[in-house]
Amino acid sequence: MRIHVSIQHWLTEEGKGRLKAHTAKEEGLQQDEMLEEHSDLVMHHAEILMRDNGVEAAVHRALDRLGIDGEPLDESLRQMIMYYFRQAIYLHDLGKVNPAFQRIKMKNNEVKRNAELGDSNHSMLSAVLYLHIHLRQVQEWHDTTELYPNHKKHKRKVLAFLHHLLYSFAYTISRHHTHLGNMDQDIGGQINEFELKIKNQYNRIKENPDYIRYYRDQQDLIQNDNVFEDILLEGNKRQNKIHSPFPFYVLVKLLYSTMVASDFRATYQYMEQQAPEMHYFGERLSLEPMLEAYRQTGIVQGIQAYCQNPETSSLSMMNQLRAALFMETQTRLLDRLQEPVFYLEAPTGSGKTNMSINLALHLLNSGLGLNKLIYVFPFNSLIEQTKQTLNGIFHKEQMNGYQVEVINSITPMVTLEELKAEASSEWKDQEPDNTDYKRVLLERQLLQYPVTLTSHVNFFNYLFGTGREVNLAFAHLCNSVIVLDEIQSYRNELWKEIIHFLRFFADILNIKIIVMSATLPNLDLLLEQQDHEKPIQTYSLVQNRNRYFTHSLFRDRVKLDFDLLKRGKMLPEQVLEHVQSVIGQRKQEGQGNRVLIEFITKKTARRFYNMLLEQNLGLDVYELTGDDSFSYRQKLMQKLGKDEQGSFYLSDVIVVATQVIEAGVDIDMDVGFKDISLLDSEEQFLGRLNRSCLRDHCRAYFFDCDEASGVYRKDWRIKYDLTDESYQEMLIYKDFSGFYDRVISEINESREKPDQHYWGEFTQKVQELNFPDVQKHMDLIPDKSVTLFLNYICQLKDGAILSGQEVWDEYVRLSDKRLAIDYSERIIRLSAVRARMNHFSYTYRIQRGEEPAIYSRRIGTLYYVPEGEQYMEWDELTRTKKFNRAKYTEDEKGLFL
């Protein structure tokens, strides 16, 4: 089977060498790029992706899992599909034979003037020509039954499957300059939207044959109505479940991503006259320096010394326990490297980040073709903490060229030239003038880093996004090691979908996923399995979890007190009375008073914070909620931290917080008070107390104040809380299996009911390649909210002054499409501006169909509030400003009175 047939084969003699793909004048180059050259260059980059990043192997694994009515595809069918996959990429621009495209878009005077027909688009025409070429081949191969002996009894189903596959691939071609939509969008009547577009395109060709005058098989296309009738007749069969939904979804996403990524790479090479490189571990970028740098760390050397001779080890009891856990996870990983998903459940303070780095490096060094590491976090604070940990291990001078990139909303894209300037005192205050913005942006779009730290929202966009640009990364996820942290923080109505997709993505794309948390649900219990399949067993990297979770050093580092729950619902005033009593008693007994108090609503947290200020207890009082700016959080975390000798800057302090404190905030407190919510949230809260496990007399008190159901809507965990003594026991003994079993059972039962949560309805959307609905369904943050940009003067952590007005003006300037600036430079400069905008941006929840009332300008979902200073209040302790949401809300209401 040939890899692909040259595009010249499909051009007339008149068209060969005359049709352009890109014009030199537009790109400031000397020579136009002809269609044949561009197509060959696209295929060259596709072959690099398929060979060097495992896309071809991923396609074969997808075909392994497809089958037709449960029967595996035989080798001849697999070869055909692989050929169609490649041809879809290679011929995706064949529609540029359109003379109107050549005359209007390419300014090509070589084509006939009387051929300037109709619209100048090329994507839909490419899809129709692709179908015309390959539907004929399907029929020819179908007539030769020995080509697929396993399917002689099901020839019609095989034919329907191949028609469906070609139809899906053609749809992908038609969308390569836009986004993925609903492939079978119903518009009423007998045919769907894409079928109608095929029909209209075909009719346009028949009415104006010159539309395809440079296509070799012009006459056959015009005269052969049956070709497209076959597709229309097969429409109803596409709804039948001939194949399983998830592998086909992955296959089509993989085609789209490989197609657009190869197109981007090829276009970049033509425009910049240099080939983009792959920046992954392999021959060009050896893993060995990273391995050696990690082996030389004090932690790893201490663990190795302990394992070689425990008798002479100087490790503390806590570090011995951490070392044992470290080695157990490593041993179990190496025993079962073939597993796609690993579960790492370990107690707070046991060193999960260090364990995950060790496990990831072992996987990258396993010989399984894995070539990159991606960390995925639900909170930006976790990203920053892990980046600091990695920087501490892999020093810049040792790891020259090994870029650890952060991709999130608060970290600007930094160019290599800027990094060099930053490291050089000679250039420190000068802006580089040789920045290759196009290369920097392309690397970001194509995820071209050996190590990436990103947010769960970004990661889900890579997996489920429909846009062309966000899909560039998907094919590059092949051969990755992915560490998913705090997966229980994802809304649990999606847990069933998440584990199904993760399993299929990992299996097909050769991804190894490490799911880690101190509270880890067994999501495999949500998997739907066929009768003939082996049951999937969760593979935990910690075999004897009780050895660690119930060890006194971990379990007893914080004593739990549930007495307040016996009093039922409490008012904030009653909670304050108890807080005062505990603080007073701890003072008398000489115990630390680093106090953390968590409420589940911002309103109650603010009220309690103000009440504490009025009491004047002799302790500094701070507030930390989702309403606090990035600069405020930075300053507060610094104040709550330790000096170089390991001593707290503040030995006595009170922090009133909301759920933002539960995970991703590296603070170490003595005593905690918490309004109950979800059981795993209670454990995450406990992780903020006595994190070092070095202090005695650390306690946590639980009370019931606000109604948790108002905050955790549609969460199955809400009914299983600490008012029930059995769940108090689970929290004490760190055994959450009974809790999660009940929650997962509820989720499974709910998905069997034919309503909006019905599992069959969702899988049907996947089966039909309804990409927008799948994306919407998998949205991790579905709540309707906008962003307020408050214009005020902000003082940064280093004392610098930042003007909200200046930041906003720069954002508006760069957002203006009329600005004479290259797209790549615009995007990179915008990323730097957005990083500064975080100091002024606040999420604001709105009702459907409404918007904030106080603002002067809107850009998308960003609302500019010019008089933002009046909604900020000064905090003397941190010497920063805090958002007064209540005042903004009151003023907003006042407009309607």
Summary of the structure (lengths in Angstrom):
residues: 897
radius of gyration: 30.0
end to end distance: 75.1
largest distance: 97.0
contacts: 2873
relative contact order: 0.08
helix: 52%
strand: 12%
